[in-house]
Amino acid sequence: MLYKKRYYFMKYIPYVCLLLICVAATSSKKETITWKNLEKGLDYALLDAPAKSSHADSKIDILRINPAYFSFELECMEQKKSGNKKIDQICTENKLVAAVNAGMFKLEGNFQTCTGYMKSGTYTNNPTLNPSYKTAFAFNSKDTSKKSATLIDLTCEDWTAAKSNYTSFSQGIRMVNCDGKATWQASEKKWSMVLLGEDKAGNILFIFSRSPYKVLDYTNMLLQSDLQLKRLMYLEGGPEASFYLDHPNASVKKMGSYETGFNENDNNKVYWEIPNVIGIRRK
């Protein structure tokens, strides 16, 4: 009797293994992103984050921008000799379709200087390349044979060539290295955040989450998604993080709130005044 049971068990092992393989393949399959096409070259998606956050709705807003149809503009309040402004006001005044923070800023002086290298045409906000950031958004290419906007990894791409090929730059903290791996140091701190990415097709991504996450966990969530991320750069976090989209087919106006050690709640309901934004307009 024991022999017969063993026989049947061994007989069905291949089928059990096949079933387990199928289940594993199904569970690891990336969820397809449903994009809403706003117009040619511009798509928006609202994703459910695979891990629930402690605050807010655990949603991720993503605007996918094809640089062939949209140009990127750096709007700096210092250049305009203005005080800091809310992102919706900056977009309205400059007729921008969408915008996000252009990066973090120094908490000294006039609060308008980027913590990394920042330049737009003949105007330079910060002339110093931050060696710890390791990535920069380069846009407004001088050479039409080059991509008009791209994220440059300073450890595996030619920064000198980029500086001669593009007129505008905004530097930020690298989140994904040249091998496609998350680089943020593990930490228990979490916050709302806005990021700038580039996918493998060359589209530029504005990525926003009001819900706070640990940055390393959040980066891995995005890498494991169907976004096909190639590069990813940190822009801003906490209540300063701003995401603005004003389009006839979608209006999304969101701001961050939670930040460990600073604003540990989900109560912020207004845009904060910021000094620099990256926006888009139709070509």
C-alpha positions in Angstrom: 0.0 0.0 0.0 2.8 2.4 0.9 4.5 1.5 -2.4 1.3 2.3 -4.4 1.0 5.7 -2.7 4.6 6.4 -3.5 4.1 5.4 -7.1 1.1 7.7 -7.6 3.0 10.6 -5.9 6.0 10.1 -8.2 3.7 9.8 -11.2 2.1 13.2 -10.7 5.3 15.2 -9.6 5.8 16.5 -13.2 2.3 17.9 -13.4 2.6 19.5 -9.9 5.9 21.1 -10.9 4.3 22.4 -14.2 1.4 23.9 -12.2 3.8 25.6 -9.8 5.8 27.0 -12.6 2.7 28.4 -14.3 1.5 30.0 -11.0 4.9 31.6 -10.4 5.0 33.0 -13.9 1.5 34.4 -13.5 2.3 36.0 -10.1 5.5 37.6 -11.4 4.0 39.0 -14.5 4.1 42.8 -14.6 0.8 44.6 -14.5 0.1 46.3 -17.8 -0.2 50.1 -17.4 -3.3 51.7 -18.8 -2.3 54.9 -20.5 -4.7 57.7 -21.3 -3.6 59.4 -24.5 -4.1 63.1 -24.1 -2.7 64.0 -27.5 0.1 62.8 -29.8 3.2 62.5 -27.7 1.5 62.9 -24.3 0.0 60.2 -22.1 -1.1 60.0 -18.5 -1.5 57.1 -16.1 -2.6 56.7 -12.5 -1.3 53.5 -11.0 -2.1 51.6 -7.9 1.3 51.2 -6.0 1.9 47.4 -5.4 2.6 48.2 -1.7 0.2 50.2 0.4 1.5 53.4 2.1 0.8 54.5 5.6 -0.8 57.7 4.3 -3.0 58.9 1.4 -4.2 56.8 -1.5 -1.1 54.8 -2.5 -1.4 56.1 -6.1 1.4 57.0 -8.5 0.8 59.7 -11.2 2.9 59.4 -14.3 3.0 61.8 -17.3 4.8 60.3 -20.3 6.2 62.9 -22.7 7.7 62.3 -26.2 10.4 64.9 -26.7 9.7 64.8 -30.5 6.4 66.6 -29.8 7.0 68.6 -26.6 9.9 70.9 -25.6 11.1 71.3 -22.0 11.5 74.7 -20.4 13.4 75.6 -17.2 11.6 78.4 -15.3 13.8 79.9 -12.6 12.4 82.6 -10.4 15.8 84.1 -9.8 16.3 84.6 -13.5 12.9 86.4 -13.6 13.9 88.5 -10.6 10.8 87.2 -8.8 10.1 85.6 -5.4 9.3 81.9 -5.3 5.9 81.0 -6.6 3.5 78.1 -6.6 3.7 75.7 -9.5 0.2 76.4 -10.8 1.0 80.2 -10.9 4.3 79.5 -12.8 2.5 77.3 -15.3 -0.3 79.8 -15.9 2.1 82.7 -16.4 4.4 80.8 -18.8 1.6 78.8 -20.6 3.0 75.4 -19.7 1.0 72.3 -20.2 2.6 70.5 -17.3 5.4 70.9 -14.8 7.3 69.4 -11.8 9.9 70.7 -9.4 13.2 71.2 -11.2 15.2 69.9 -8.2 16.0 70.6 -4.6 17.2 74.1 -3.6 19.6 75.4 -1.0 18.1 76.5 2.3 20.3 79.5 2.4 20.6 82.9 0.7 17.5 83.6 -1.4 16.3 80.0 -1.4 16.4 80.0 -5.2 19.7 78.2 -6.0 19.5 74.5 -7.0 21.6 72.1 -5.0 23.0 70.7 -8.3 24.2 72.1 -11.6 21.4 74.2 -13.2 21.6 76.2 -16.5 19.2 77.5 -19.1 20.7 79.1 -22.2 22.9 82.0 -21.1 21.5 81.9 -17.5 23.2 79.8 -14.9 21.5 79.2 -11.6 24.3 77.0 -10.1 27.6 76.6 -12.0 28.9 73.8 -9.8 28.4 70.2 -10.7 27.5 68.2 -7.6 29.8 65.1 -7.6 27.5 63.1 -5.4 24.4 63.4 -7.6 25.7 61.5 -10.6 22.9 62.4 -13.0 21.5 65.4 -14.9 18.5 66.1 -17.1 19.8 67.6 -20.4 17.4 69.3 -22.8 17.1 71.7 -25.7 19.7 70.0 -27.9 21.7 72.1 -30.3 22.1 69.2 -32.7 18.9 68.0 -34.4 20.4 64.5 -34.8 20.6 64.1 -31.0 17.7 63.4 -28.7 16.2 66.8 -27.7 15.9 65.7 -24.1 17.6 62.9 -22.1 18.9 61.9 -18.6 22.7 61.7 -18.5 24.4 59.3 -16.1 27.7 61.0 -15.3 29.4 57.7 -14.4 28.9 56.0 -17.8 28.1 58.8 -20.3 30.1 61.7 -21.7 29.3 64.8 -19.6 31.6 67.0 -21.6 29.9 66.0 -24.9 26.5 66.6 -23.2 27.5 70.1 -22.1 28.4 71.0 -25.7 25.2 69.4 -27.2 22.6 70.8 -24.9 21.7 74.3 -23.6 19.7 73.5 -20.5 20.4 71.3 -17.5 19.1 70.4 -14.1 21.1 68.0 -11.9 19.6 65.7 -9.3 20.3 62.6 -7.3 20.7 59.4 -9.3 18.2 56.7 -8.3 19.0 54.0 -11.0 22.6 53.3 -12.2 23.9 52.3 -15.6 23.2 48.7 -14.9 19.5 49.4 -14.1 19.9 48.9 -10.4 18.5 51.1 -7.6 21.2 53.1 -5.9 19.5 54.9 -3.0 20.9 54.0 0.4 18.4 52.0 2.5 16.7 54.1 5.2 13.6 54.0 7.3 12.7 57.6 6.4 9.8 58.1 3.9 8.1 61.0 2.2 6.0 62.1 -0.7 8.1 62.6 -3.8 8.4 63.7 -7.4 10.9 62.2 -9.9 12.0 62.5 -13.5 12.6 59.4 -15.5 13.5 58.2 -19.0 12.2 55.0 -20.4 13.9 52.7 -22.9 12.0 54.3 -25.8 13.4 57.7 -24.9 10.2 59.2 -23.4 10.6 61.5 -20.4 8.5 60.7 -17.4 7.1 63.0 -14.7 6.5 60.7 -11.7 4.6 61.7 -8.5 3.4 60.1 -5.3 1.7 61.9 -2.5 1.7 58.8 -0.4 5.1 58.5 1.4 7.4 55.6 0.7 11.0 54.7 1.6 13.0 55.9 -1.5 14.8 52.5 -2.1 11.5 50.6 -1.9 9.8 53.1 -4.2 12.6 52.9 -6.7 12.4 49.1 -6.9 8.6 49.3 -7.3 9.1 51.5 -10.3 11.8 49.3 -11.7 9.6 46.2 -11.4 6.7 47.9 -13.1 5.9 48.0 -16.8 7.4 51.4 -17.2 10.6 50.1 -18.9 12.7 52.6 -16.9 16.2 53.3 -18.2 17.2 56.3 -16.0 15.6 57.8 -12.9 16.4 61.1 -11.0 15.1 62.5 -7.7 13.6 66.0 -7.8 12.0 66.8 -4.5 10.1 65.3 -1.6 7.7 66.2 1.2 5.2 69.1 1.0 7.3 70.9 -1.6 6.9 68.1 -4.2 4.6 69.4 -6.9 2.9 67.9 -9.9 0.8 70.0 -12.3 -1.0 69.0 -15.5 -3.6 71.3 -17.2 -4.8 69.7 -20.4 -8.3 69.6 -22.0 -8.3 65.8 -21.5 -6.9 65.7 -18.0 -6.4 68.1 -15.1 -4.1 66.8 -12.3 -2.9 69.2 -9.6 -1.3 67.4 -6.8 1.1 68.3 -4.0 3.1 66.3 -1.4 2.6 66.3 2.3 4.3 63.7 4.5 8.1 63.8 5.3 9.8 62.0 8.1 11.1 64.4 10.7 9.5 67.4 9.2 5.8 67.1 8.3 4.6 63.7 9.5 1.0 64.0 8.3 -1.2 64.0 5.2 -2.7 67.4 6.0 -1.1 69.7 3.3 -3.7 70.7 0.8 -1.9 73.6 -1.0 1.1 74.0 -3.3 4.2 75.4 -1.6 6.1 78.2 -3.2 9.2 76.9 -5.1 12.0 78.5 -7.1 12.5 76.3 -10.1 10.3 74.1 -12.3 10.7 72.0 -15.4 7.7 72.4 -17.7 6.6 71.4 -21.1 4.9 73.1 -24.1 4.0 71.9 -27.5 6.6 72.3 -30.3 
